Amino acid sequence: MIDDVNMPAIDEYGAQPPIELMRQFCDLGFIYDREKHFKLRIIDTTPVCIAAPPEGGRNPMTPRFTRHFHMLSIPNSNEDTLL
């Protein structure tokens, strides 16, 4: 589970490197180790991400990343509903 997935700052090229690393895992099923030069396969894993609306320190996520997930939106509840 990744909480606040949309918190990474946008770099000068418009990308969010931590999100791009997760997108690579979702697209290809592995991440690449740049020091040892090999593919690191991650198996039997389902990523679950949590994000709040893009405002304050949160940034919008790219469609290239969000296409891998089902979106659920939970509206704010009033006190009577919670009882």
Rosetta blueprint (number, residue, H / E / L):
1 M L
2 I E
3 D L
4 D L
5 V L
6 N L
7 M L
8 P L
9 A L
10 I L
11 D L
12 E L
13 Y L
14 G L
15 A L
16 Q L
17 P H
18 P H
19 I H
20 E H
21 L H
22 M H
23 R H
24 Q H
25 F H
26 C H
27 D H
28 L H
29 G L
30 F E
31 I E
32 Y E
33 D E
34 R L
35 E L
36 K L
37 H L
38 F E
39 K E
40 L E
41 R E
42 I L
43 I L
44 D L
45 T L
46 T L
47 P L
48 V L
49 C E
50 I L
51 A L
52 A L
53 P L
54 P L
55 E L
56 G L
57 G L
58 R L
59 N L
60 P L
61 M L
62 T L
63 P H
64 R H
65 F H
66 T H
67 R L
68 H L
69 F L
70 H L
71 M L
72 L L
73 S L
74 I L
75 P L
76 N L
77 S L
78 N L
79 E H
80 D H
81 T H
82 L H
83 L L
